[in-house]
């Protein structure tokens, strides 16, 4: 099994001397996400309805949809897991860029940046 750097970061943060400040930052990220979740879902839906997506081959379309569905499902929950959102968001942005969906990749990355900064 591959080591997950996001999980390590969470474990290291919770055991660090600055845990109180880090928990505060995590809470801010969570509340910021609640405000941005609709923008993330809209950005994904726009990507799926874009000419870039239509130009992909069926395997690429299915791969993008599979990752997007997981990300949208997590974003739609009442208390989304920020670790999952970061991992799946990064996976979707990278995959979109790799298959030539540059505009979609950029838009989704911008929304994710707003959520986690």
Secondary structure, 3 states (H helix, E strand, C coil): CCCCHHHHHHHHHHCCCCHHHHHHHHHHHHHHHHHHHHHHHHHHHHHHCCHHHHCCCHHHHHHHHHHHHHHHHHHCCCCCCHHHHHHHHHHHHHHHHHCCCHHHHHHHHHHHHHHHC
